[in-house]
Amino acid sequence: MHIVIVGAGAAGCFAAIALKRECPWAEVTLLERGIRPLAKVAITGGGRCNLTNSFKQVKSLEQVYPRGHRLMKRLFHRFSHKDVYEWFQNEGVKLVTQPDECVFPRSQQAMEIVHTLTERINRLGVKLYTRCRVQAIEPCESGFIVRTADNSYKADKVLVATGGWPKAASESPITGISLQTNLPVPSLFSLALDASTLTERMGLVVEDAVVTLPGTKFQAKGPLLITHWGVSGPAILRLSSYAARHLAEKGYKGTLSIRWTGELPHDQVKEMLEETAATHKQKQLSGIHPFGLQARLWTHLLQRTGLHESLRWSDLQGKALHKLINTLTNDCYNITGKNRFKDEFVTCGGIALDELDSSTLEAKRYPGLYFAGEVTDTDAVTGGFNLQAAWTMGYVAAQSIAEKLKQAKQ
Ligand SMILES: Cc1cc2nc3c(=O)[nH]c(=O)nc-3n(C[C@H](O)[C@H](O)[C@H](O)COP(=O)(O)OP(=O)(O)OC[C@H]3O[C@@H](n4cnc5c(N)ncnc54)[C@H](O)[C@@H]3O)c2cc1C
C-alpha cells in the first residue's frame, strides 16, 4: 500500500507520523515543493511557535474559527487541543501556557517543534522528497497518479496538505481533480487608514477597544495598536479575519469605527465624563484624560471633536459633550488598504468543506483522496488556533486512511 502526502507542512508532517505509526507496513511518501519541510512552522509565532491554545477563553468555536467551526467541533472529538498538548509532551517537548492561554514550547523555539517532527518522520521511515512540487493528481483505476515535473507516483490514497494559497488559483496542485473551491483571500492583516493625526501617535496601545465596520455585522474587541500606517493589534487582526471576504470584495476600502471606551455602555461614558467635569471644573480638558486613555491619544480625540485643549472641563456641556461622546464611541476613519501583519498571515478560502466527509476528510467525489490543513476552507484568528486545526486535520485524515488500509489488509 502506497500513500502519498502532498505538502510537508504542519498538517502533512503530522499526518505522516500518525499514519506510519498506525500502519508501519504501509509505504508513506511525503512530497514537498520547498527545500525543507515545515518551513512555515519554523517562523510561526515570531520564531517561538504558538502551537495551540488552552481554549479556556473560547466561548464558541465560531469566535476563533470564522471558517470551519462546525468541522473543527466535530474533529476535536477525535483529536483536540488537549490531545495536541499531550502528544508533544509525550514526544519530550515541554510546553508552557501563557496568561493569554496561548501554548508555546518552553524553549520558546519553533525549531524544537520542527526538529521533533522531522526526527520522527525520518525514524519512522517516511520517504520525504523536497524540491518536489506536485503538479497534478490524476485519478486512475486503482487509485491516483501524482505527478511532479520529473516523476510520477502511483498511490492508493493521497492526502493533500498544501497549505494556504492566497495568490493564484493556478498554483493549486490539484490539477486533474475538480472540486469546488471558495476563492482564497488573505486573512489576519492590519489596516491602513487615511488618518495622519492618528498615525502620528504610532506605538500607542489601547488595551480595550471595540472595532466595527459600520453597516455590517463585523465587530471585534481587544488591544488596538496605532501604527505609522494605521491600526493593528489583536482587535484589528480579529476583525480582518471575521471580515476577510467582505474586505476583499470591497478592495480593502471602507470605514472603520473605533470605540475607544471598550464595551462601556453609552450612558456610562456620559456619566463618567460628567463626573470628571464636576470634579475637575477648573482644569483644562488636556489636563485630565479619562477612560485610561493616554494623553497623546486624548489630545487627538479632543482635536477630532473640535474642542480646544485649553477649554475647562466645566465647559464640557450640551453639544460639546455629545460630540465628545460620539468621538469616543464611534470614531470613524477611512480604510485605504491592508498591510501584512508581521507575524501571521493565513488564507480564508480553499477547498469547500461541503466537498469533504466531515468525519474522515475524504473528498466525497474522489474516494481515496483526502485534504487537511489550510488548503481547506478553514482558518482561525491568532492564538495557536491555525496550527491546532492543522494538527487535528492531519491526525484525523491519517487515522481515516489507516482504518481503510487495515480493512483492505484483512
Ligand atoms: C509568519 C506566520 C506565522 C504564523 N504563526 C502562527 C502561530 O504562531 N500559531 C498558529 O496557530 N498559526 C500560525 N500561523 C499559521 C500557520 O502557520 C498555518 O495555518 C499552518 O502552518 C497551516 O498548516 P498547513 O500544513 O495546512 O500548511 P503549511 O504549513 O503552509 O504547509 C504546506 C506545505 O505544502 C507545501 N506545498 C504547497 N504546494 C505544494 C505542491 N504543489 N507540491 C508539494 N508541496 C507543496 C508548502 O511548501 C508547505 O511546506 C502563522 C503563519 C505565518 C505565515
The ligand as an ORCA input file, in Angstrom:
! r2SCAN-3c Opt
* xyz 0 1
  C       4.535     34.194      9.600
  C       3.455     33.262     10.092
  C       3.344     32.995     11.455
  C       2.357     32.155     11.931
  N       2.287     31.891     13.274
  C       1.342     31.041     13.734
  C       1.285     30.682     15.115
  O       2.127     31.089     15.926
  N       0.281     29.847     15.519
  C      -0.640     29.329     14.643
  O      -1.513     28.582     15.057
  N      -0.577     29.599     13.325
  C       0.386     30.427     12.857
  N       0.448     30.702     11.515
  C      -0.461     29.989     10.612
  C       0.052     28.534     10.433
  O       1.439     28.545     10.201
  C      -0.654     27.838      9.295
  O      -2.036     27.944      9.439
  C      -0.247     26.360      9.253
  O       1.136     26.248      9.010
  C      -1.021     25.612      8.179
  O      -0.513     24.319      8.104
  P      -0.632     23.503      6.746
  O       0.092     22.221      6.941
  O      -2.019     23.446      6.299
  O       0.164     24.390      5.690
  P       1.700     24.769      5.651
  O       2.304     24.692      6.992
  O       1.756     26.044      4.904
  O       2.348     23.616      4.772
  C       2.013     23.381      3.432
  C       3.215     22.805      2.734
  O       2.838     22.348      1.458
  C       3.860     22.678      0.527
  N       3.267     22.723     -0.800
  C       2.395     23.595     -1.315
  N       2.077     23.292     -2.581
  C       2.777     22.169     -2.893
  C       2.877     21.374     -4.056
  N       2.196     21.667     -5.163
  N       3.684     20.295     -4.034
  C       4.375     19.986     -2.916
  N       4.341     20.718     -1.776
  C       3.535     21.788     -1.775
  C       4.353     24.036      1.026
  O       5.624     24.319      0.538
  C       4.323     23.831      2.535
  O       5.517     23.315      3.027
  C       1.442     31.547     11.019
  C       1.546     31.818      9.656
  C       2.539     32.661      9.182
  C       2.662     32.943      7.721
*
